[in-house]
Amino acid sequence: MADTPLAGFDWRRIAYLALASRALDDAEEATNRNRASVPKDHVVLYQFSSRGHDVAQCILGSLITGRHDAAGAYYRNRPLLLSLGLTLEDALGSPLGRAGGFSDGRDIGVVCNLPNPDGPIVLPMSGDVGSQYTPAAGWAQAITYHRDTLKDATWKGALGVALGGDASVATNGFWSALTMATTLTLPMLFYIEDNDLGISVKGEMQTPGGNIAANLASFANLLVKDGDGTDPHETATLLAEAVAHVRAGAGPALVHLTLPRLSSHSGPDNQKGYRSDEEIAADQKRDPLPRLRKYLVPKLLSTADWSALEVEVARDVERAQKGARARPVPDASGIAAYVHADDTPGTPQAFGGLTRGERAALGGTPVAAEEGELLRFAEAVRRTLRHELAVNPKVVVFGEDVGRKGGVHLVTEGLQKQFGADRVFDTSLSEEGIIGRASGLAISGLMPVAEIQFRKYADPATEQLNNTGTMRWRTANRFAAPMVVRMPGGFGKDVGDPWHSLSDEVRFAHAYGWQVVMPSNSADAVGLLRAAMRSPNPTIFFEHRSLLMTGDGSARYPGDDYVLPLGTARTIRAGSDLTLVTWGAMVHRCAEAVERFGERVELIDLRTIAPWDRTAVLASVEKTGRCLIVHEDNLTAGFGAEIASVVADEAFWHLDAPVKRLAPRDIPMPYHPVLLEAVLPDAERIAAGIEALLLA
């Protein structure tokens, strides 16, 4: 160990925070060990200790000081949070599930976040492993966009940091973020804490050779540092070099530090079931806290100074524990708040997305312009994206093949040439990376419009989609990531298959926090896409393949200011005896079918299914007394089942016949046209369904 503590660090503060972190762990673990003799609400249900990781994290935290720095962290990172401004009382109160704090009792107490408009932030953490990497990479790309495209000099020198354990480097998120950072030369630091354990699985099962730093030595555009995280001098030296490298614009860096895990994985875990006494004892000998004391005493602090520091920490933690336990339990009456944005005057705005003022300044009208040009669906989407890119410099459009090619359906054709590769760009082939990147960009204040090439390909991004949708709720309105995810799907022109033709919109209707838009024509696509791009909530914008490949759905362009409210259905045709509810490409098949019934069938296009227009549907059914729902998604648990349930529940006494659904059988979409048509509802089958229900 060096003779003199490294200059440029506030070592007393680092020591205070490391001691405080250790004391917090001690307090929680002592309570949990004695849970039989303490009040039930003093027990932390999900307790994760940071002991062994604490000193290195406090050193790292002392280097994350920029106004636009951000960290993507995970459950063992409370020492970093303390370094960046988390109070001791919050650090204890949130694990106890008390009111206030970083989730108001809604999320696990170690799943933290830290908004700060004037300093470094901690991006909303998640309960899944490895999901912190791609949002941090998205934030790093946002730094370059704010700095270089928006010309905001305050972002110069900022960095994004992703912290992860050695097991997390096996995840899709890590490799996707690494690809993004190195190919784009992003200002990003990967901080890998290696305690050689993923709960109970040893490091060599996560990484070939057990050392990710050694494996990445040949990566282009990546500075790699490898060292002993229990040595404060070596840790500070390596981290300072890496941070300076990133802040200078030289590209990303990765610091791999070996550390001991001086506890079980979590409170309920008993490491003695998978570790020998010798292994546990060997780790205890590597405790970095005594090494920190030896590093600082007596060279920088006297023995009395260190003792006084311990007394100060004990006093502060005891005071924080009393304050945390005295906090009230969360108010259950507000549990449904913040699933979506609340724009009620006086309600605080979450960190992320366009501000209310920015959204209001963009304007818009629900009145369509007269005599607009007749456009096919794809051109209508393209024209809307082009206009929004022109009027809102915070819009960015991206995805696999979106840039140079213009998308596999050519929807974004020409946009990169017009607006540049910083605003319309291609991504690597990782849906996890596309949505995670969008999350980081959105939190930075941009409006990302991400494309998932086909609905089925969204499956690898399931964690990021879930984390985005729940972000506002689980952070109690502290953070949000408004974005638009364009997603083609459904049957194509005379072709289908189980991969490119999946509809499955009900999965997103069931996803917390998301809006789901499914336009059937070009005019609605314009108004709904523009509304989504100006919304404070994330939106799935479903572009049906049949509409992209044919002239079905062509309509006159409603104008550059046209905005449709989400959740408002369109009554295409009024009728007296039956309500037919549908959406997407099925609208056109239903329209063909109802022609045979004169004015007896009222045809409703939902346009959006989250939220959906319950009022319009119920009012129609109360008038007609009958309801048929037609959709492309599977019959079992399709969204039609939700509509049928609501109609049966709320309009039962107005019904003259049972509510009926018509949808494909529960099989994937087939490839051959003959098989495809055997599965999909067509005009003949829809007409037969209408006739049967009218006779019922």
N, C-alpha and C positions, 0 to 999 in steps of 0.2 A: 504494500500500500504506500502511496506517495507520502512524502514528508510534510507537505503543506496542502491544505484543502484548496481545491481548484478555485481560482478567482472567477468573479462574475456571477456567483450563486449566493443567494440569501440562505446560508446553511442553517441559521437558527430557525428560520421559518420552515425549512424542509424538515428539520428535526422535530419541531413542534407538531407538524402535520402527520409525520410518520408515527410519533408517539400517540397522537390523538386517534389515528386510525386503529392502532393496536389496542388502545383503550376501549374504543367502540366495540371492536370484536370481543374483547374480554367481557365487557358488560353484557352483550347479547348472549354470548356462550354461557356465562355464569347463570343468567336467568333461565336459559333453556335447560341447563343441567339440573336446576332446582325447580323445574316447572311444577312439581307436586306441591311445593310450599309457597308459591308466589301467585298473585292474581292471574287469572287466565289471560287477561288482555295485556299483560306485560310480556308475554311470550311472542317471539318472532317466528312466524310459521315457516317462512322461507329464509333461513339464515345462511349466508355465505361469508366465510371469512376471507380477508385479504392478507392475512399474516404471511409474511415471506415475500409478498409482491409489493408491499407498502412503500419501502424506501425508494425503490427504482421509480415507481409511479409518481411519487412526490417530486423527485428530481425532474422527471419528464414534465410534470405540471408546471414547474417553475419556468419552463421554456415556452409554454403555450400562452403567450401574452398579447398577441395581436388582436386588434379590434375585430377582424374578420377571420380569426382562426376558429376551427371547429374540430371536435373530436367525435369519432364514432366509437363507442365503448361497449363493454359487456359487463356481466354480473359481478365480476371480481374487481371492479374498478372504482370503488368508493374512495380510495386515497386520491386518485386523480380528480374526482369531483370536489373533494375538500380543497385541493390545490387551486381549483378554478372558481371557488366561491360558494360551494354548498355549505350551509351552516351546520354546526354540530347537532343542533336540535332537529333540523330537517333530516339529517343523516340517520337519526334514531327514530324520528316520528313516522317517516314514511314506511320503514320496515314493520312498524307496529300497526300500519294501516290507518293512522289517524287522519283527521281532516286537514286539508291544506297540503303543503309539501308538493312534491313533483307529480303526484297523481291523484291526490284527494282520496286515497284508499282504493283506487280502481285497479292498480297494477301491483305486481310483486314489488316488494320494497327495495330490491336491489336493481330493478329495471328503472333507471334514472333518466332524467333529462335536465337541461339547464339553459334556459333562454337568457340572452343578455344582449340588448341592442347596441351596447357600447363596448363590448369586450368579447373574449372567447366564449363559445357556446359548446354544450355537449348535445349532439343530436339525439333524438329520442331513441333510447335503447329498446331492444326486443328480447323476447324470451327464447328465440331460436338461435342456434349457434351459427356464426358466420355471416349473419345478415347485416352486421354493422359495416362491412367492407364497402359494398357498392354505393350506399348513400354517402359515405365519406369520400369516395372517388367522385361522385356527382358534385359534392361540395367543392372539391379541388378543381373540377372543370368549371364550376360556377365562378371560382376566383379568377380564372383566366378570362371568362366572358365579361364579368363586371370590369375587370382591369383593362382589357384590350379592346373589347367591342363597345362597351358602354362608356369607356374612358373615365372610369372612376378611380382616381389615384389612391383612394383610401384602401383599396384592395391590393395594392402592390406589396409584395413580401408576405402575404397571408399564406397559410398552409392548412391542409386538411390532414388529420391524424386518424388512423384506424388502429385500435388496440385489439389484440386477440391472443388467445392461448395457443399453445403448440398444436392442440387437436383441431383447432379451427382452420388451420392451413390446409386441411384435407377437403374443405367445403368448396362448392361451386362459387360462393360469394368471394372467397379469397382470390381464386384464380381469375375470376372475371374482373375484379378490381385491379389486380396486378396487370392484366392485359391492358385495361384502360389507362392506368397510370403510366405504363412504359411506352405504349404506342403513341400516346398524346403528350408525353413529357409533362405530366401534371405535377403541381406542387403538393405532393402527398408523401406522408411518412407512415410506413407500416411499422408498428411496434409489436413485436412478438414476444410474449412471456412464455418461456419454456420451462415448465416444472416436470416434464417427462410423464405427465399423466393427463388423460382425457377421462375424468372420473376415475376409472380403474384401468383403462387401456393404456399400455405403455407407448412411448413416443415412436418407436420403430414401426408400430402398426399404423401410425398416422402419416408418417413421412419416411420414404426410403432412406435408410442410414440414420434416421432420427434427428437430422439437423437441417432445417429448411434453408438456413443461410448458406450452407455448403452447396446445397442443390441449386441455389439461385445465383451462384458466383458468376455464371456465364451469361446471365440475362443482360441484354442490351438496355441502356438507359436506366440502370438501377444501381445506385450506390448501396452496397451491402456491408453492414457492420455486425460483428459477432463478438460477444463478450460475456463476462461474468456479472450478472445483475446483483450479486451480493457485495460487490466491491464498489463503494460509492464513487471513488475517484474514476475508475474505469467506466462505470455507468455514465457519469456526468460527462466525461470526455467524449465517449462515443455518441451520446445523444446530442451534445452541443455541435459536434461535427456534422451530424446528419441534419439537424435542424438548420444550421447555417447553409448547408448545401441546398436544401429545398427552398429556403427563403431567397437565396440568390438566383433562383430560376434555373438551376442546373438540372432539374428533374427530380423524380421520386427517389426515396431512400428506404431501406429496410434495416431495422436494428433488431437483432435476435439476441436476447439475454437469457441465460440460464438462471433459474431461481428455484428455491425450495417451496413446496406447498406444506406449510407447517400446521395443517389441519386436515380434517376430512373434507371431501368435496363440498359438502353442505351439511346443515344441521342434522338431518336424518341419516346421513351416510356414515358408515363405520369403516374407515379405511383399514382397520386391522383384519378385515375379511379378505383383503387382497394385497396387503403389504406386510412384509415381515417386520418384526421389532427392530431388526438391524437397519432396514431401509428407513424407517421412521426416525430412528436415532441419528442416522447419518444426515438426514435433512435438518434435524434440529441443530446440529453443529454448524450448519450453513446459514443460520439466522442472520439476515443483513442488519438488524437493529443494533446488536452489540458491535458489529463492524463499523456502523455509522458513528457510534459513540467513541470508539477507539480512534476513528478518523478525525473527529472534531476535538476531542479532549486529550491533552490540554492545549493543543495547537491553536484552536480558535475559541473554544469555550473552556472555562475552568470546571473542575469537578462540582463546585458549588453552583455554577451556572446551569450545568446539566441537571442537578438535583432540583434546582428552582424551576426548571422547565418541566420536569416530571410533576412537581407539585401544581404548577399552573395548569397542565393538561388534566390532571385528576380533578381539580376544582371545576374546570370548564366542562368536562364530560359529565360530571355529576349534576351540574346545573342544567346541562342540555337534556340529560335523562329525565330529570324531574319535569322540565318543560314539555318534553315529548309525551310523557305519560299523562300529563295534565291536559293535553289537547283533547278536544271532544272527538267522538267517533264521527265519521262522515254522515252527512244528512241524506238518508235514503230517498227522500222525496225528490232529490235532484239527479237521481241516477241515470235518467234518460237524456239529460242535457248533454249537448256537444257531440252527439253522433254525427250531426251535420252542423254547419256554421249557423250562428245566431247573429243576425245583423241588426238586432234591436238596438236602438241608440243607447249608448252607455255601456254596452257589453264589450269587454276588452277584445281586441283582435289578436288572434293567435300569431305566433312567430312563423311566417311562411306565406308564400303566395303574394299576389298583388294586394296592395292596400285598398281599403274601401274607396279612398279618393281616386286611386288609379282606375279602379273598375268603373266608378261613376263617370269619370272623365271620358271613357270610351263611348258612353251613350248607347243608343240603340232604340229601335221601335218595333212593335209587333205588327205594324201595318206594312204589307208588301208593296213594293214599287209596282206601278202599272206597266204593262207591255214590256216586261223584261225578256231577254233573249232566252229561247228554248234551250235547255241544257240537259245533257245526260248526267247521271248521278256522279260519276267520277269527276267530271269537269266542275260540277257545283261544289264539291268538296275542295278541289284544287283552288278554285277562285276564292273561296272563303279563307283558306289558309293563306293565300297570297295577300289578301286584303289585311288580315290580322297581322301578318308579318310586317306589312307596310306601316300600319298605324300604331303598333305596339312593339317597341324595340326589345321588350322582355320575352317575346315569344321565340322559342326554339323548337325546331321540328327534326326528329331523328328516328332512326331505327335501321334494321338490316335492309340494305339496298335502297334506302330512301333518298340518298343524295345523288350520286352520279347517274344511276339508272332511272331514278324517279319512282321507285316502288315497283313491286311485281305486277301491280295493276295500273301502273303509270299515273297514280293519283298525284304524286308530288313531282311529276316531270317538269323540269325547267325551273323549279324553285331554288335549287342550289345555285344555278347560274345567275339568277336575279339577285339573291340575297347573300350569297357567299357561304363557304363551307363552315363558318363558325356558327351560322344560324340554321342551316339545313344540312345535316351530316349523317354519314353512315356510322354504324356501330359494329362491334364484333358480334359474333353469333352467340349471344347469351341473353336470354330473356330476363334472367335474374339481373344481369347488368343493365339492361335497358330500363327496367322499372326502378331498380335501386338507384341508378344514376338520376332518373327523373325525380325521385324523392329528394336527393341532395340539391338538385337544381331548384326545385320548387321551394324548399325551405329557405334557400338564399334569396327568394323574392322574384324568381323568374316564373314564366308560364311554359312548362314543357309540354309538347305534344308528341307523345311517343307512339310509334307503330309496332304492334306485334303482328307479324306477317300473316298469320292465320289464327283463328280462335284456339285451336288445339295446341298451338305453340306457346300459349300463355301458361300452360301447366308448370313448366320449370320456374316460373316467376310467382308461384302461388304464395310463398312466404312474403315477398315484397309487396304483392298486391294486398294481402291481408294487413301487413304492417302499415301501409299507406292509409287504408280505409279506417283503421282503428286509431290512428295517431291522435286525432283531435280528442276523441273520447278518453283514451287511456292517459293522456297528459292533462286532462281537465282543461282543455282549451289553451294550453300553453304553446303547442306546436300544431301545424297543419301542413299538408303537402298537396295543394290543389294542382291537378294535372289533367290532361286528356290522354286517354289511351285508345288510339284508333285500332280497331280489330276486325278485319274482314273474316267472314265465315258464312256458313250456310251452303246450300246446294248451288252449283254453278250451272251455266247454260249447257243442258244435256249431259252433265257429268256430275258425279259425286265421288266420295271416298271417305273412309273413316277418319282421315287426318285433316284434309283441307275443308271439308264440308260440315264440320261439327258446328252446331248452333249453341245449345247448352247455356242459353242466356240466364236460365234460372239460377245457375251457380253464382252469378254476379248480383242478381236480385237478392240473393240470400247473404251476400257479403256486406258486412257492416260498413257504413260510411260512404259507400259508392253510389253514384247516380248512374243509371243504365239507360242509354238512348238507342232506339232502334228505328230510324226513319225509313219510310217506305217510298219516298220520292225526293227529287232534287231540292225543291223549295223547302221542305221540312229539314232536309239535311243541312242546308245553309243556316236556317234559324236556330236549329238545335246545336250545331257545332259551334256557332258563335256564342250561344248562351253558355255552353260548356267551357269555352275558352275564357269566359269572363266570370266564371263561378268560383266561389271560395271553397268548393268541394271537389273531390276527384271524380272523374266521369269516365265510364266505359262508353265509347262511341262505336257502335256496331255498324259496319259497312257490309251489307249483304252482297255476297259474290254474284248472285244472279243479277242484282241491280248494277253492279260494276261492269258486268260482261254483256249486258243487253241494253236496249232502249227503254225497258220497263222502268217506270218511275221518273222518266223525263218530265221536266216542268220548267216553267219560266223562272228566270233568276229574280228573286224577290228584292234584290238590292243590297248594297254594301252595309246598310245599317239595320238589316232585318235580324231581329232577335226574338225567338219564341220562348215563352216561359216553359220550364221543364215541368212535367206532370200534368199537362193539359192535352187531352185527347182531341181528335178531329172527327166530327160526324161527317162521313163522306156522303151518306145517303140517308135521308129520313125514312122511317117506316113505322107501321102501326102494330104489327103482330109478332115480331120476333127481333131480338137484339143479337147481332152477330159481332163479336169482339175479336179482333186480330191485330197483328203488327208485323212490321218487316215485309219481306217479299210475299208472304201469304196474303197481304192486302189485295194484291192484283188478282190472285186466283179467286179470292172471295168476291171481289168486285164483278168478275165475270159470272160467277155463280148467281149472284143476287139479281142480275139483269132479268132472270126468268120469272121473278116474283113481283114485278111491278113495284108498288109502294108498300108492300107488306113487310119488308125486311129493312131494319135500320142497321147500317154498317158503320162500325166505330173502329178507327185506327188509333190504338193507344199512343203511339209515337214514343213514349217513354214508359218503361216498366218499373223503374225505381227513380223517382216516385211514380205511381200510376194513378190515373184519374178515376178514383172510386166514385166520386160524385157524378160524373158523366155516365158511367156505366149503370149505377144504381138508378139514376133518374130515367134512363132509357128503359131498363127492365121494369120499373114501376109502371111505365106507360104501355109496354108491349106484352108483359106477362110471360115472356119466354126468352131464354138465353142460350146461345150456342157460342162456344169459344173454339177458335181454330188457331193452331200454332205449329211450328216446325220442330220444336224441341220434343223430346220423348214424352209420351202420354203420362207415364207414371212420374209424379212429382214435378211435372212441368209447371210453368207459371200459370197455365190455365187452371190448375188445381187451386191455386190461391184465389183467383178471381171467382171460381165456382163456389168456394167456401164462403167468401164475403157475400156473394149474391144470395146464397142459401141462408146465411145468417141474418142479413140485414134487409132482404127484400122477400123473405119467405111468403108472407101473406099476399104478395102481389103476383106470385108465380101461378101460372095455369098448367105448367108441365115441369118435369125435372130439368135441372140445368145439365146440359150436355157438352162434352168436349170431343173434338176431332183433331187427332194428331198422329204422327208416325208411331208404329209399334216400337217397343223397347229394343231396338237393334241399331247398330251403327249405320251410317249412310253408305249405301253400296255404290260401286263404280259404274257398272254398265247402265246405260239409260233406261233399259227395260226394267231392271231391278230398282233403279232410283224412283221411277214413276210408280212402281208397285208399293213403295214405302210412303212417298209424299202424298198428302192430301191434294187432289186436283179439283178443278171446277165441277166435274161430274160428281165426285164423292161429297164435296161440300154442298152441292145442290140437293143431293139425296138426303144428306143430314138435315138440311133446312126443311125439306118436304116432310120428312118423318116427324120432326119436332112440331111443325105446324099442325099435323094431324093428331098429335098426342093429346 
